[in-house]
């Protein structure tokens, strides 16, 4: 069947292509036209052909011509004319089967892509005379006799007018977008080329480098003398096996990506946002099993894992309710709400809070003096000197000297205070700094915050003592607590032998610890 090639200069208002006279530029789309059989895409209107007009290389005297009429008569379908059938076949040849939108634009007459596809399948594919239509016989004129030309053209004109009005009232369609190029920048997954189904950087991306210069010529690899394979050919075959194994691994990884829809990155992120933190961690741990399952099995597997996780949480919650003696759901819900409220409540801050943002309020001088007086009343005279507070007090008058010496006329001192409330607290002399003598034949231990984590709990003198006796801070604190507890049982007095038995370390180190405790006022030498 000869196919008439149309010009592609401009499109009609109702779609399709226009035919323009090459002499007078008149629109001859819907009328009879004369086509030159020699010149390419050369059409004339009847008037220009009658006048013998010519242009370019066209010579009407010697060139053959063809009269083309409007074949607006049904031949295969009551609603499709012969001219539309020709445009359908021509569009399928030009644009390819499957490009139904382009074929519909090529036909015109407000034909839609679904209408064109359904007509092609019904008339040509589902025909009993495939690949020919049902009424392909030229002598079969039943449709043309059933639907006359005038009736068919009137029906076609009415259809075009109705669809034109619908197109005017319809909202403007979005412009046709340029098809996605097969480049890494045109996909939501960076580096993926959708047109080639490949990635910019593949698995084992350098696998081709080992075989790019390898050649196999006819007759190579066989020794003509004994007919055995040469070592070089064996090496080439081993390299090819390695290359094929890498290609297989690459294909397997691509199969996992396509099978589980991992290229839909935005959709996957949206689904992950709906999951809890525990469910997301569980799904990430289960991902290695996706390589040995299809998508449906893997989804069922992960959903069952999430179900098991939720069951375990529910069981743990019920066990917690049982310990709290909760016997119904209403009480359990109330308990959970109160538990969340307690967890969200900020922790109370006290005077000993070491956070940087917490600053204790400044105390007035009057409050300080009152608290100092109360502390003095509760301080026993037999307690170590280090624990007795020394608030700033004015110089006592001479009349109080006897009180300071402990010979007050009204009686002796009791519990660190006199029988008179107006007597000032005793004054203590400034304590001298204790220097630890080094051990003979032993170098001091260098203590830092890196090798001694509890160093910040010691004073400078205690840190120096631990360095000299080569004792870490934590054992020293245990020894100190043990000695002080024993001293409290014996009224604050201990013997050096007792301290040695309590410490259970070298005697020379025990002597230095005992002397330091006595000098600090924590214990008294018995």
C-alpha positions as CSV (number, residue, x, y, z in Angstrom):
1,X,0.0,0.0,0.0
2,X,1.4,3.4,-1.0
3,X,1.7,5.9,1.8
4,X,1.2,9.6,1.1
5,X,3.8,11.7,2.9
6,X,2.5,14.9,4.4
7,X,4.2,18.2,5.0
8,X,5.1,19.0,8.5
9,X,5.1,22.8,8.2
10,X,2.2,23.7,10.6
11,X,-0.5,22.0,12.5
12,X,-4.3,22.7,12.1
13,X,-6.4,24.2,14.8
14,X,-8.1,20.8,15.6
15,X,-4.8,18.9,15.3
16,X,-3.3,17.1,12.4
17,X,-1.3,18.7,9.6
18,X,-2.2,21.3,7.1
19,X,-1.7,21.1,3.3
20,X,-0.7,24.5,1.8
21,X,-0.6,25.3,-1.9
22,X,3.0,25.9,-3.0
23,X,1.9,28.7,-5.4
24,X,-0.7,30.8,-3.6
25,X,-0.2,29.4,-0.1
26,X,-4.0,28.6,0.2
27,X,-5.2,26.1,2.7
28,X,-6.1,23.0,0.8
29,X,-6.4,20.6,3.7
30,X,-10.2,19.9,3.4
31,X,-10.4,20.2,-0.4
32,X,-9.2,18.4,-3.5
33,X,-5.5,18.9,-4.1
34,X,-3.1,18.1,-6.9
35,X,0.2,16.5,-6.0
36,X,3.3,16.4,-8.2
37,X,4.5,12.9,-8.7
38,X,8.0,14.0,-9.5
39,X,8.7,16.9,-7.0
40,X,8.9,16.1,-3.3
41,X,6.1,17.4,-1.2
42,X,4.7,19.6,-3.9
43,X,0.9,20.3,-3.7
44,X,-1.2,22.6,-5.7
45,X,-4.8,23.9,-5.4
46,X,-7.2,23.3,-8.3
47,X,-7.1,26.9,-9.5
48,X,-3.3,27.1,-9.7
49,X,-3.2,23.7,-11.5
50,X,-5.8,25.0,-13.9
51,X,-3.7,28.2,-14.6
52,X,-0.6,26.1,-15.2
53,X,1.4,28.0,-12.4
54,X,4.8,26.8,-11.5
55,X,7.6,27.5,-9.0
56,X,11.0,26.1,-8.2
57,X,11.8,23.1,-10.3
58,X,8.2,22.1,-11.0
59,X,7.3,21.9,-14.7
60,X,3.5,21.2,-15.2
61,X,4.0,20.4,-18.9
62,X,6.1,17.3,-18.4
63,X,5.6,16.3,-14.7
64,X,3.1,13.7,-13.8
65,X,0.5,14.5,-11.2
66,X,-1.9,12.8,-8.8
67,X,-5.4,14.0,-7.9
68,X,-6.0,13.5,-4.2
69,X,-9.6,13.8,-2.9
70,X,-10.9,13.8,0.7
71,X,-11.6,10.1,1.5
72,X,-14.1,10.9,4.2
73,X,-15.9,7.6,3.9
74,X,-15.9,4.7,6.3
75,X,-14.1,1.6,5.1
76,X,-13.2,-0.4,8.3
77,X,-15.2,1.4,11.1
78,X,-18.4,3.6,11.1
79,X,-16.6,6.4,12.9
80,X,-13.3,6.4,11.1
81,X,-12.8,7.6,7.5
82,X,-10.4,6.3,5.0
83,X,-8.3,9.5,5.3
84,X,-8.0,9.0,9.1
85,X,-7.0,5.3,8.5
86,X,-4.2,6.5,6.2
87,X,-3.0,9.0,8.8
88,X,-3.1,6.3,11.4
89,X,-0.9,4.0,9.4
90,X,1.4,6.8,8.4
91,X,1.8,8.0,12.0
92,X,2.6,4.5,13.2
93,X,5.3,4.2,10.5
94,X,6.8,7.6,11.4
95,X,6.5,7.7,15.2
96,X,6.4,3.9,15.9
97,X,3.7,1.8,17.5
98,X,3.1,2.8,21.1
99,X,3.5,6.6,20.5
100,X,-0.2,7.0,20.5
101,X,-0.2,10.7,21.6
102,X,2.0,11.6,18.6
103,X,-0.1,9.5,16.2
104,X,-3.3,11.2,17.5
105,X,-1.7,14.6,16.8
106,X,-0.8,13.4,13.4
107,X,-4.4,12.3,12.6
108,X,-6.0,15.5,14.0
109,X,-9.8,15.9,14.4
110,X,-9.4,16.0,18.2
111,X,-8.7,12.3,18.3
112,X,-7.3,11.1,21.7
113,X,-4.5,8.7,22.2
114,X,-6.8,6.2,24.0
115,X,-9.2,6.4,21.1
116,X,-6.5,5.8,18.6
117,X,-5.0,2.9,20.5
118,X,-8.3,1.1,21.0
119,X,-9.2,1.6,17.3
120,X,-5.9,0.1,16.1
121,X,-6.2,-2.9,18.4
122,X,-9.8,-3.5,17.5
123,X,-9.4,-3.1,13.8
124,X,-6.0,-4.5,13.0
125,X,-4.8,-6.6,15.9
126,X,-8.0,-8.4,16.9
127,X,-9.1,-9.0,13.3
128,X,-9.7,-12.5,12.1
129,X,-7.8,-11.7,8.9
130,X,-4.7,-10.4,10.9
131,X,-2.7,-8.5,9.8
132,X,-5.5,-7.2,7.5
133,X,-8.8,-5.7,8.8
134,X,-12.1,-7.5,8.6
135,X,-13.3,-5.4,5.5
136,X,-10.0,-5.4,3.7
137,X,-11.5,-6.6,0.4
138,X,-11.8,-3.7,-2.1
139,X,-15.1,-5.1,-3.3
140,X,-16.6,-4.9,0.2
141,X,-18.6,-1.6,0.2
142,X,-21.2,-2.4,2.9
143,X,-20.0,0.3,5.2
144,X,-19.9,3.0,2.5
145,X,-23.4,2.0,1.4
146,X,-24.7,1.9,5.0
147,X,-23.2,5.4,5.9
148,X,-23.2,7.7,2.9
149,X,-20.5,10.3,2.4
150,X,-22.7,13.3,3.2
151,X,-23.9,11.7,6.5
152,X,-20.4,10.7,7.5
153,X,-18.9,14.1,6.8
154,X,-21.8,15.8,8.7
155,X,-21.2,13.5,11.7
156,X,-17.5,14.1,11.6
157,X,-18.0,17.9,11.5
158,X,-20.4,17.8,14.4
159,X,-17.9,15.7,16.4
160,X,-15.1,18.1,15.8
161,X,-17.3,21.1,16.8
162,X,-18.3,19.5,20.0
163,X,-14.8,18.6,21.0
164,X,-13.6,22.0,20.0
165,X,-16.1,23.5,22.5
166,X,-15.0,21.1,25.2
167,X,-11.4,22.0,24.6
168,X,-12.2,25.7,25.0
169,X,-14.0,25.2,28.3
170,X,-11.4,22.7,29.6
171,X,-8.6,24.0,31.9
172,X,-5.3,24.6,30.2
173,X,-3.2,21.5,29.8
174,X,0.3,21.3,31.2
175,X,3.0,21.8,28.5
176,X,4.6,18.7,27.1
177,X,7.8,18.1,29.0
178,X,11.0,17.1,27.4
179,X,11.7,13.4,27.9
180,X,14.2,12.6,30.6
181,X,17.7,12.3,29.2
182,X,19.7,9.3,30.1
183,X,22.2,11.3,32.2
184,X,23.0,11.0,36.0
185,X,21.5,14.5,36.7
186,X,18.0,13.6,35.5
187,X,17.1,11.1,38.2
188,X,16.5,11.3,42.0
189,X,19.2,8.8,42.6
190,X,22.5,10.4,41.8
191,X,24.6,8.6,39.2
192,X,21.7,6.6,37.7
193,X,21.0,6.7,34.0
194,X,17.3,5.6,33.4
195,X,17.6,5.3,29.7
196,X,20.4,2.8,29.9
197,X,19.4,1.2,33.2
198,X,23.0,1.7,34.3
199,X,24.9,3.7,37.0
200,X,27.7,6.1,36.4
201,X,29.8,4.1,38.8
202,X,29.0,0.4,38.5
203,X,29.9,-2.5,40.9
204,X,33.5,-3.5,40.0
205,X,33.7,-0.5,37.8
206,X,37.3,-1.4,36.7
207,X,36.4,-4.9,35.6
208,X,36.7,-4.1,31.9
209,X,40.2,-2.8,32.2
210,X,41.6,-6.4,32.4
211,X,40.0,-7.5,29.1
212,X,40.0,-4.3,27.1
213,X,43.2,-5.1,25.2
214,X,42.7,-8.9,25.0
215,X,42.5,-10.4,21.6
216,X,41.3,-13.9,20.4
217,X,42.4,-14.8,16.8
218,X,41.3,-17.9,15.0
219,X,43.7,-20.8,15.8
220,X,45.3,-19.1,18.8
221,X,45.9,-21.0,21.9
222,X,46.6,-24.4,20.5
223,X,50.0,-25.9,20.1
224,X,50.3,-27.2,16.5
225,X,52.7,-29.9,17.6
226,X,50.8,-31.6,20.4
227,X,47.4,-29.9,20.2
228,X,47.4,-28.8,23.8
229,X,46.2,-25.4,25.0
230,X,49.1,-22.9,25.5
231,X,49.6,-21.4,29.0
232,X,48.9,-17.9,27.6
233,X,45.5,-19.0,26.4
234,X,44.8,-20.6,29.7
235,X,45.6,-17.3,31.4
236,X,43.3,-15.5,29.1
237,X,40.5,-17.9,29.8
238,X,41.0,-17.5,33.6
239,X,40.9,-13.7,33.2
240,X,37.7,-14.0,31.2
241,X,36.1,-16.2,33.9
242,X,37.0,-13.6,36.5
243,X,35.5,-10.9,34.3
244,X,32.3,-12.9,33.8
245,X,32.0,-13.6,37.5
246,X,32.2,-9.8,38.2
247,X,29.6,-9.1,35.5
248,X,27.3,-11.7,37.2
249,X,27.8,-10.0,40.6
250,X,27.0,-6.7,39.0
251,X,23.8,-8.0,37.4
252,X,22.8,-9.6,40.7
253,X,23.1,-6.3,42.6
254,X,21.1,-4.5,39.9
255,X,18.5,-7.2,40.1
256,X,18.1,-6.5,43.8
257,X,17.8,-2.7,43.2
258,X,15.1,-3.1,40.5
259,X,13.3,-5.9,42.4
260,X,12.9,-3.9,45.6
261,X,12.2,-0.5,44.0
262,X,15.3,1.1,45.6
263,X,15.5,3.7,42.8
264,X,12.3,5.4,44.2
265,X,14.3,7.2,46.8
266,X,11.8,9.9,47.7
267,X,9.0,7.3,48.2
268,X,11.3,5.2,50.4
269,X,12.3,8.2,52.5
270,X,8.6,9.1,52.9
271,X,7.8,5.6,54.1
272,X,10.8,5.6,56.5
273,X,9.6,8.8,58.1
274,X,6.3,7.1,59.1
275,X,8.2,4.4,61.1
276,X,9.4,4.6,64.6
277,X,13.1,4.7,65.6
278,X,13.0,1.0,66.7
279,X,11.1,-0.1,63.5
280,X,13.6,1.7,61.3
281,X,16.6,0.1,63.1
282,X,15.0,-3.3,62.7
283,X,14.4,-2.7,59.0
284,X,18.0,-1.7,58.5
285,X,19.2,-4.9,60.2
286,X,16.9,-7.0,57.9
287,X,18.1,-5.4,54.7
288,X,20.8,-8.1,54.0
289,X,18.1,-10.7,53.6
290,X,16.6,-8.7,50.6
291,X,19.3,-10.2,48.4
292,X,17.9,-13.7,48.8
293,X,14.2,-12.8,48.7
294,X,11.8,-11.2,46.2
295,X,10.0,-8.0,47.1
296,X,6.8,-9.6,48.3
297,X,8.5,-12.1,50.6
298,X,10.8,-9.4,52.0
299,X,7.9,-7.1,52.8
300,X,6.1,-10.0,54.6
301,X,9.3,-10.8,56.4
302,X,9.9,-7.3,57.7
303,X,6.2,-6.8,58.6
304,X,6.4,-10.0,60.7
305,X,9.5,-8.8,62.4
306,X,7.8,-5.5,63.2
307,X,4.8,-7.4,64.6
308,X,7.1,-9.5,66.8
309,X,8.8,-6.4,68.0
310,X,5.5,-4.8,68.9
311,X,4.4,-8.0,70.7
312,X,7.6,-8.0,72.8
313,X,7.0,-4.4,73.8
314,X,3.4,-5.1,74.7
315,X,4.4,-8.1,76.8
316,X,7.1,-6.0,78.6
317,X,4.4,-3.3,79.3
318,X,2.0,-5.9,80.7
319,X,4.7,-7.3,82.9
320,X,5.4,-3.8,84.2
321,X,1.7,-3.3,84.9
322,X,1.6,-6.6,86.8
323,X,4.5,-5.5,89.1
324,X,2.6,-2.3,89.7
325,X,-0.6,-4.3,90.6
326,X,-2.5,-2.9,87.6
327,X,-5.4,-5.1,86.7
328,X,-7.3,-3.2,83.9
329,X,-6.6,-1.2,80.8
330,X,-8.0,2.0,82.0
331,X,-5.7,2.1,85.0
332,X,-2.8,1.0,82.8
333,X,-3.4,3.9,80.4
334,X,-3.5,6.3,83.4
335,X,-0.3,4.9,84.7
336,X,1.4,5.3,81.3
337,X,0.3,8.9,81.1
338,X,1.6,9.7,84.6
339,X,4.8,7.9,83.8
340,X,5.4,10.0,80.7
341,X,4.5,13.2,82.7
342,X,7.1,12.3,85.3
343,X,9.8,11.6,82.7
344,X,9.1,14.9,81.0
345,X,9.3,16.8,84.3
346,X,12.7,18.5,84.8
347,X,14.9,17.2,87.5
348,X,15.0,19.3,90.7
349,X,18.1,21.4,91.2
350,X,19.7,21.9,94.6
351,X,22.5,23.8,96.2
352,X,25.0,21.0,95.2
353,X,24.0,20.9,91.6
354,X,27.2,21.2,89.5
355,X,25.5,22.2,86.2
356,X,26.9,25.2,84.6
357,X,23.5,26.9,84.2
358,X,22.7,26.6,87.9
359,X,23.9,29.4,90.1
360,X,23.1,29.5,93.8
361,X,21.6,32.7,95.2
362,X,23.9,35.1,97.0
363,X,23.3,35.0,100.8
364,X,23.2,38.1,102.9
365,X,25.7,38.7,105.6
366,X,23.0,38.3,108.3
367,X,21.9,34.9,107.1
368,X,25.6,33.8,106.9
369,X,26.1,34.8,110.6
370,X,23.0,33.0,111.7
371,X,24.0,29.8,110.0
372,X,27.5,30.1,111.3
373,X,26.2,30.4,114.9
374,X,24.0,27.4,114.5
375,X,27.0,25.4,113.1
376,X,29.1,26.4,116.1
377,X,26.4,25.1,118.5
378,X,26.4,21.8,116.8
379,X,30.2,21.4,116.5
380,X,31.6,19.2,119.3
381,X,35.1,20.1,120.7
382,X,36.4,16.6,120.1
383,X,35.8,16.8,116.3
384,X,38.8,17.4,114.1
385,X,40.0,21.0,113.7
386,X,39.4,20.8,109.9
387,X,35.6,20.5,110.4
388,X,35.3,23.4,112.7
389,X,34.1,26.6,110.9
390,X,36.0,29.8,111.4
391,X,33.6,32.7,110.5
392,X,35.1,36.2,110.4
393,X,34.6,37.8,113.8
394,X,35.9,41.0,115.4
395,X,38.8,41.0,117.7
396,X,37.5,40.0,121.2
397,X,37.9,42.4,124.1
398,X,40.3,41.6,126.9
399,X,37.4,40.4,129.1
400,X,36.9,37.4,126.9
401,X,40.5,36.1,127.1
402,X,39.6,33.9,130.0
403,X,36.7,32.5,127.9
404,X,39.1,31.7,125.1
405,X,41.4,29.9,127.5
406,X,38.4,27.7,128.7
407,X,38.3,29.3,132.3
408,X,35.1,31.3,132.1
409,X,33.9,32.5,135.5
410,X,30.4,31.1,134.9
411,X,31.6,27.6,134.3
412,X,33.4,25.4,131.8
413,X,32.7,25.2,128.1
414,X,30.2,22.5,127.0
415,X,29.8,21.3,123.4
416,X,32.2,23.9,122.0
417,X,30.3,26.9,123.5
418,X,30.2,28.6,126.9
419,X,27.2,28.8,129.2
420,X,26.7,32.3,128.0
421,X,25.3,33.0,124.6
422,X,27.3,36.1,124.0
423,X,30.7,34.4,124.1
424,X,32.5,34.5,120.7
425,X,33.8,31.3,119.1
426,X,37.5,30.3,119.7
427,X,40.2,31.5,117.3
428,X,42.4,28.9,115.5
429,X,45.9,29.5,114.3
430,X,46.6,29.1,110.6
431,X,47.6,25.5,109.7
432,X,51.0,24.9,108.0
433,X,51.2,23.1,104.8
434,X,52.2,19.4,105.1
435,X,55.1,18.3,102.9
436,X,55.3,14.6,102.2
437,X,58.9,13.2,102.4
438,X,59.7,11.0,99.5
439,X,60.1,7.2,99.7
440,X,63.7,6.0,99.5
441,X,64.6,4.4,96.2
442,X,61.1,5.0,94.7
443,X,60.2,7.7,92.1
444,X,56.9,9.6,92.5
445,X,54.0,8.5,90.4
446,X,52.8,11.1,87.8
447,X,49.0,11.4,88.2
448,X,47.0,13.1,85.5
449,X,43.3,13.1,84.6
450,X,44.0,10.6,81.9
451,X,45.6,7.8,83.9
452,X,43.7,8.7,87.2
453,X,40.0,9.3,86.6
454,X,39.2,10.2,90.2
455,X,42.0,12.7,90.6
456,X,39.5,15.6,90.8
457,X,38.1,14.3,94.1
458,X,41.5,14.9,95.9
459,X,42.9,18.1,97.2
460,X,46.4,19.3,96.1
461,X,48.0,17.9,99.3
462,X,46.2,14.5,98.9
463,X,47.2,14.4,95.2
464,X,50.9,15.0,96.2
465,X,50.7,12.3,98.9
466,X,49.3,9.8,96.4
467,X,52.0,10.7,94.0
468,X,54.8,10.2,96.5
469,X,53.5,6.9,98.0
470,X,52.5,5.7,94.4
471,X,48.9,5.1,95.3
472,X,45.9,5.7,92.9
473,X,43.1,8.0,94.0
474,X,40.4,5.4,94.3
475,X,42.3,3.0,96.6
476,X,43.4,6.0,98.6
477,X,39.8,7.1,99.1
478,X,38.8,3.6,100.3
479,X,41.7,3.6,102.8
480,X,40.8,7.1,104.0
481,X,37.1,6.1,104.5
482,X,38.1,2.9,106.4
483,X,40.5,4.8,108.7
484,X,38.0,7.6,109.5
485,X,35.2,5.1,110.3
486,X,37.5,3.2,112.7
487,X,38.6,6.5,114.3
488,X,35.0,7.5,114.9
489,X,34.5,4.2,116.8
490,X,37.5,4.9,119.1
491,X,36.7,8.6,119.7
492,X,39.0,9.9,117.0
493,X,42.2,8.3,118.3
494,X,44.1,5.6,116.5
495,X,47.4,3.9,116.8
496,X,49.9,3.6,114.0
497,X,49.8,-0.2,114.2
498,X,46.0,-0.1,113.9
499,X,46.3,2.0,110.7
500,X,48.8,-0.4,109.3
501,X,46.5,-3.3,109.9
502,X,43.6,-1.5,108.2
503,X,45.5,-0.4,105.1
504,X,47.2,-3.7,104.4
505,X,49.9,-2.1,102.3
506,X,53.6,-1.4,102.7
507,X,54.5,-0.1,106.2
508,X,56.5,2.8,104.9
509,X,53.4,4.0,103.0
510,X,51.2,3.5,106.0
511,X,53.4,5.7,108.1
512,X,53.2,8.5,105.7
513,X,49.4,8.2,105.4
514,X,49.1,8.1,109.3
515,X,51.2,11.2,109.6
516,X,49.2,13.0,107.0
517,X,45.9,12.2,108.6
518,X,47.2,13.4,112.0
519,X,48.5,16.6,110.5
520,X,45.2,17.2,108.8
521,X,43.4,16.8,112.1
522,X,41.2,13.9,111.0
523,X,42.6,11.5,113.6
524,X,44.5,11.9,116.9
525,X,47.6,9.8,117.7
526,X,46.7,7.4,120.5
